[in-house]
Amino acid sequence: MKGPALIYVVEDDADIAQLVCRELQRYSHRVQAFRSGSQLVAALQSRAPDMCIIDLGLPDMDGLGLVRDLTDRQDIGVMILSGRDSLPDRVLGLELGADDYLSKPFDPRELVARTNSILRRVQRPEAVRLVADDDSPRVAHFADWQFDMATLQLQHDDGRQLELSPGEAKLLQQLLLRPRQILSREALMAGKDDGFDRSIDVRMSRIRKKIEEDPKSPRIVKTIYGMGYMLTVDVSW
């Protein structure tokens, strides 16, 4: 990692917030705690952190909505730390762009390990680049779509325009750079050390809903069972 990370913790339970902050500070991270979503939003106006750890049960707003806003606007790591342990909540949190989901009660050592895993991704410059090495914009043309890596925008030949989240864009970029090749989940993670590799499947599902005529029977991105995914069409730049 580049150095001590700045981590914002949004947790209205003072005891849990103190525990999280104490454990992360033991590993030299800089941590700031907030008891509400509005406090976090205000802090983001002055400085964006490397990562946010967010409880879903906030007193002033829906935690899932906050996760969605963060992943849409900020290229930062997001971990959900919540007492909600149902599969729908976990899947929805990841679909909204969270990098990981840790349920309460939790082992502090696991929290630190998952946090460091996310930070290795967000602090690695090559893992977040979505433009060419010379910083010039690159546009990929595939099937009936074109994807602008500078703006994260998809445009169909019929004029429809869609935007991808940073997580979706990074995943699509991996496919576009290696068309007609089977890419394992590990390859698609591109060294991100994601704490919850199910997020690859969730983000792939979101991409398919945007680019496939029939997401349940995809023709552009195929699942190669037991191996990974493959972009089945040619790509021109």
C-alpha positions as CSV (number, residue, x, y, z in Angstrom):
1,M,0.0,0.0,0.0
2,K,1.1,3.6,-0.5
3,G,0.8,4.5,3.2
4,P,-1.7,4.9,6.0
5,A,-5.1,4.9,4.5
6,L,-7.9,7.3,5.4
7,I,-11.0,5.3,6.4
8,Y,-14.4,6.7,7.2
9,V,-16.6,4.6,9.5
10,V,-20.3,5.3,9.6
11,E,-21.8,3.5,12.6
12,D,-24.4,4.8,15.1
13,D,-23.5,2.3,17.8
14,A,-20.7,4.0,19.8
15,D,-19.3,0.8,21.1
16,I,-19.0,-0.9,17.7
17,A,-17.6,2.3,16.2
18,Q,-15.0,2.5,18.9
19,L,-14.0,-1.2,18.3
20,V,-13.7,-0.7,14.6
21,C,-11.7,2.4,14.9
22,R,-9.4,1.0,17.5
23,E,-8.6,-2.2,15.5
24,L,-7.9,-0.2,12.3
25,Q,-5.7,2.3,14.1
26,R,-3.7,-0.6,15.4
27,Y,-2.6,-1.2,11.8
28,S,-1.7,2.5,11.3
29,H,-4.8,3.5,9.4
30,R,-6.2,6.9,9.9
31,V,-9.9,6.6,10.9
32,Q,-12.7,9.0,11.3
33,A,-16.1,7.9,12.7
34,F,-19.5,9.3,12.0
35,R,-22.8,8.5,13.6
36,S,-25.0,9.4,10.7
37,G,-25.1,9.4,6.9
38,S,-25.5,13.1,6.8
39,Q,-22.3,13.6,8.7
40,L,-20.4,11.4,6.2
41,V,-21.9,13.3,3.2
42,A,-20.7,16.6,4.8
43,A,-17.2,15.2,5.3
44,L,-17.0,14.0,1.7
45,Q,-17.4,17.6,0.5
46,S,-14.0,18.5,1.9
47,R,-12.1,15.2,1.6
48,A,-12.7,11.8,0.0
49,P,-11.3,8.8,1.9
50,D,-9.6,5.7,0.6
51,M,-12.5,3.6,2.0
52,C,-15.8,3.8,3.8
53,I,-17.2,1.2,6.2
54,I,-21.0,1.6,6.4
55,D,-23.7,0.3,8.7
56,L,-27.0,-0.2,6.9
57,G,-29.1,0.8,10.0
58,L,-28.4,4.5,10.1
59,P,-30.7,6.9,12.0
60,D,-31.2,9.4,9.3
61,M,-31.0,7.6,5.9
62,D,-31.0,4.3,4.2
63,G,-27.6,2.8,4.3
64,L,-28.0,1.0,1.0
65,G,-28.9,4.4,-0.6
66,L,-25.7,5.8,0.8
67,V,-23.7,2.8,-0.6
68,R,-25.2,3.5,-4.0
69,D,-24.3,7.2,-3.9
70,L,-20.8,6.4,-2.9
71,T,-20.1,3.9,-5.6
72,D,-21.7,6.2,-8.2
73,R,-19.7,9.3,-7.3
74,Q,-16.5,8.2,-5.6
75,D,-13.8,5.9,-6.7
76,I,-13.3,4.6,-3.1
77,G,-13.6,1.2,-1.4
78,V,-16.9,0.4,0.3
79,M,-17.5,-2.2,2.9
80,I,-20.9,-2.8,4.4
81,L,-20.8,-3.8,8.1
82,S,-24.3,-4.7,9.2
83,G,-26.5,-6.8,11.5
84,R,-28.6,-7.7,8.5
85,D,-27.4,-11.1,7.4
86,S,-30.0,-12.2,4.9
87,L,-28.9,-13.3,1.5
88,P,-31.1,-10.6,-0.3
89,D,-29.4,-7.8,1.7
90,R,-26.0,-9.2,1.0
91,V,-26.7,-9.6,-2.7
92,L,-28.3,-6.1,-3.0
93,G,-25.4,-4.5,-1.2
94,L,-23.0,-6.0,-3.7
95,E,-25.2,-5.2,-6.6
96,L,-25.2,-1.5,-5.6
97,G,-21.4,-1.6,-5.9
98,A,-20.0,-2.4,-2.4
99,D,-16.7,-4.3,-2.4
100,D,-17.5,-6.5,0.5
101,Y,-20.2,-7.3,3.1
102,L,-19.4,-8.3,6.7
103,S,-22.1,-9.3,9.1
104,K,-22.3,-8.5,12.8
105,P,-21.1,-10.0,15.1
106,F,-17.7,-10.0,13.5
107,D,-14.2,-11.0,14.3
108,P,-12.0,-7.8,14.4
109,R,-9.2,-9.7,12.7
110,E,-11.4,-10.6,9.8
111,L,-12.5,-6.9,9.6
112,V,-8.9,-5.8,9.3
113,A,-8.1,-8.5,6.8
114,R,-11.0,-7.6,4.5
115,T,-10.3,-3.9,4.9
116,N,-6.7,-4.4,3.9
117,S,-7.8,-6.5,0.9
118,I,-10.0,-3.7,-0.4
119,L,-7.3,-1.1,0.2
120,R,-4.8,-3.0,-1.8
121,R,-7.2,-2.6,-4.8
122,V,-8.1,1.0,-4.4
123,Q,-4.5,2.1,-3.7
124,R,-3.1,0.3,-6.7
125,P,-3.0,2.9,-9.6
126,E,-3.1,0.3,-12.4
127,A,-6.2,-1.3,-10.9
128,V,-8.3,1.8,-11.4
129,R,-7.1,3.1,-14.7
130,L,-9.8,3.2,-17.4
131,V,-7.8,5.0,-20.1
132,A,-4.8,4.2,-22.2
133,D,-1.3,4.5,-21.0
134,D,-0.9,7.8,-22.8
135,D,-4.0,9.1,-20.9
136,S,-5.9,9.5,-24.2
137,P,-9.5,8.4,-24.2
138,R,-10.2,5.0,-25.6
139,V,-13.5,3.9,-27.1
140,A,-14.3,0.2,-27.7
141,H,-16.8,-0.9,-30.3
142,F,-18.4,-4.4,-29.8
143,A,-21.6,-6.0,-31.0
144,D,-24.1,-3.1,-31.2
145,W,-22.4,-1.1,-28.5
146,Q,-19.5,1.3,-27.9
147,F,-17.9,1.9,-24.6
148,D,-16.0,5.1,-23.7
149,M,-13.5,4.3,-20.9
150,A,-13.0,8.0,-20.2
151,T,-16.7,8.6,-19.3
152,L,-17.8,5.1,-18.4
153,Q,-20.6,5.5,-20.9
154,L,-22.2,2.9,-23.0
155,Q,-23.9,3.8,-26.2
156,H,-26.0,1.6,-28.4
157,D,-26.2,2.0,-32.2
158,D,-29.9,3.0,-31.8
159,G,-28.8,6.0,-29.7
160,R,-29.5,4.7,-26.2
161,Q,-26.9,5.8,-23.6
162,L,-26.1,4.0,-20.3
163,E,-23.6,4.7,-17.6
164,L,-21.6,2.0,-15.8
165,S,-20.5,2.2,-12.2
166,P,-16.7,2.2,-11.7
167,G,-16.8,-1.5,-10.6
168,E,-18.9,-2.5,-13.7
169,A,-16.6,-0.5,-16.0
170,K,-13.4,-2.2,-14.7
171,L,-15.0,-5.6,-15.2
172,L,-16.1,-4.8,-18.7
173,Q,-12.7,-3.4,-19.5
174,Q,-11.1,-6.7,-18.7
175,L,-13.4,-8.5,-21.1
176,L,-12.9,-5.9,-23.9
177,L,-9.1,-6.1,-23.7
178,R,-9.2,-9.9,-24.1
179,P,-12.1,-10.8,-26.4
180,R,-12.8,-14.5,-27.2
181,Q,-10.7,-15.6,-24.3
182,I,-11.9,-17.5,-21.2
183,L,-11.2,-15.3,-18.1
184,S,-11.4,-16.8,-14.7
185,R,-12.8,-14.9,-11.8
186,E,-9.3,-14.5,-10.5
187,A,-8.2,-12.9,-13.8
188,L,-11.2,-10.6,-13.9
189,M,-10.5,-9.4,-10.4
190,A,-7.2,-8.2,-11.9
191,G,-5.2,-8.5,-8.7
192,K,-7.8,-6.7,-6.6
193,D,-7.8,-9.3,-3.8
194,D,-11.6,-8.7,-3.4
195,G,-12.8,-9.8,0.0
196,F,-16.0,-11.3,-1.5
197,D,-15.4,-12.7,-5.0
198,R,-19.1,-13.2,-5.5
199,S,-19.2,-9.6,-6.4
200,I,-17.7,-10.5,-9.8
201,D,-20.9,-12.6,-10.5
202,V,-23.1,-9.8,-9.3
203,R,-21.5,-7.1,-11.4
204,M,-21.5,-9.4,-14.4
205,S,-25.2,-9.8,-14.0
206,R,-25.6,-6.0,-13.9
207,I,-23.6,-5.7,-17.1
208,R,-25.6,-8.3,-18.9
209,K,-28.8,-6.5,-18.0
210,K,-27.5,-3.5,-19.8
211,I,-25.9,-5.0,-22.9
212,E,-27.8,-8.2,-23.6
213,E,-31.1,-8.5,-25.4
214,D,-32.0,-11.4,-23.1
215,P,-29.8,-11.4,-20.0
216,K,-31.0,-14.9,-19.1
217,S,-29.7,-16.2,-22.4
218,P,-26.7,-14.0,-23.0
219,R,-24.9,-14.0,-26.4
220,I,-22.2,-11.3,-25.8
221,V,-20.8,-12.5,-22.5
222,K,-21.0,-16.2,-22.0
223,T,-20.5,-18.2,-18.8
224,I,-18.0,-21.0,-19.3
225,Y,-19.0,-23.2,-16.4
226,G,-16.2,-24.2,-14.0
227,M,-13.8,-21.8,-15.8
228,G,-15.1,-18.2,-15.9
229,Y,-16.5,-15.8,-18.5
230,M,-15.8,-15.0,-22.2
231,L,-16.6,-12.1,-24.4
232,T,-17.8,-13.8,-27.6
233,V,-17.7,-10.9,-30.0
234,D,-14.9,-9.0,-31.7
235,V,-13.7,-5.6,-30.4
236,S,-12.3,-2.6,-32.3
237,W,-10.8,0.5,-30.7
